[in-house]
């Protein structure tokens, strides 16, 4: 069982590293640098410690915030109506409390995001996504594995 937990941990770390290497924090880009009409994608890969694909299960993403320009010309996040009760702490977007509060809103309100099955190569691809902030969850885990913990990703 410890080996399985290690493999799950390694898989989660791989996913998080991939996402952070593919995304940047939108607010750091400065005024006028983000095309707010652009589209992006999230490609989430599930692999074991031997880099073999983990198949089955699904992943669901929820659009939390768009990017708008404030009165000073800076790009900032604007929460969607479903998540308007959240408070954004720009110094710690990935904090456990922010993520758990966002996930609690999903559960309490029965919100539905965009769901993709994990394919035979271990990928769940979400394309044509608006720029902004997303909550990523795994409603159905891969057979024999634990579900990933919810986390935040940004596009771009």
N, C-alpha and C positions, 0 to 999 in steps of 0.2 A: 504493500500500500504506500510506503514511503516513496518508492520509485515513481508511482503514479502521481503523487503529489508533486514530486520534483519535476516531472514532465509537464504537468499542468502549469507550475510556476514558470518553467522555462518558456512554455508556449505564450503565456500572458506577457512576459517580459519582451519576447520577440515581437508580439503584436504592438505593444506600447512603443517600442523603439521604432518600428516601421512607421507608425502614425506620426510620431513626433518628428521623424526625419522627413516626412512628406508634407508636414504642415508648418505654418509659422503663426505667430500670434498677431492677429490682424491689427490690434491697436498700436503696435510698435511701428507700423509702416509709415505713419505720419500722414499729414493732410494730402488729400487728392491722389494718393498712390494706389488705391484699391479700386478696381473696376467693379462697382457694386452690382452690375448686371452680368458679370462673368459667371460661369458655371465651373464647378469642380467635381472631384470624385474622392471617394474613400475606397481603398482596396485593402480589405482586412484579410490577413493570411493566418491560418491555423496550422501549425506544424508541431511535431513532437521534438524531443531532444536530438533525434537523428535526422531532423529536417524532413521527415516523412509527413505528407499531408494528413491532417485530421479532418475527416469528412463527416457530413451529417449535421443536424442541428440548424439553427438560424441565428441571424443577427438583426437587430432592429435599431434604427436611428430616429431621433426626435430633433426637430429644428427648434432650438432654444432662443436664438437671437440673430437678428440681421445686423448688418453694418451700415451705419448712417453717419452723416457728417454733422458735427455739433456746430454751435454758433461761432466757434473759433476756427472752423475748417479742419478739425481733427476727426479722424475716423474713430467711432466708438460703437460699442454694441448697444442695440436696442432690443430688449426682451420681447418675445412674441406674447400675445395676450394670454396664452395658456400658462406661461411661465413668469408673468409679470410680478408675482409675489417674491421672486428670488432677488437677492442683492448680489451684484457682481463686484468681486474684489479683484481688481486687475493685477494685484501683486501675487495672487494665488488662485488662478482659474481652475486648477486641478485639485483644489482642496477637497478633502473627504466630506466636509459639511456641505459644500456647494453641490457636489455630485449627489450626495444622499438626499438633499432637499429637492433637487430636480427629479430624482427617481421617485421620491415620495409623491410629488405632484402627478407623475405619470400613473402611479398605482392608485392614488386616491380618486383620480378623475377618469380612470379607464381610458387614457389617451392611447391612440394608435399612431405609430410612426410608420416608417417605410421598412418593410421586412424583406430580407433576402435569405435564401437558403445557402448554406455553405456547400460549394460544389465539390466534385470528385478530386480537384486539385488543392482543396483546402481554402479556397477563396470565397469571400462574400464581397461583391463589387456593387458599390452605390455610385452611380454616375448621374450627371446632369443635376447636381445639387447646387443650390444658391450659396453664395458666400455667406459666412456667418459661423455660428457656434452650434454644435450638435452634441447630444447625449447619446452614447452608444451602449446598448444593452444586449444580452443574449437570453431571450425568452426560453429557447430550447437548446440545451447543451448537446454536444456531440456524444454519441453512445460511449459509455465508459469514462467520460470526463466530467468535470465540474464546469458549470457555466462561468464565463468571465465576469469579473466585477464591472459594474457600469463605470464609464469614464467619459471625459470631455475631449472632443477634437474640434479643430477649427479649419475652415476653408477660407482663404488660402492658408 
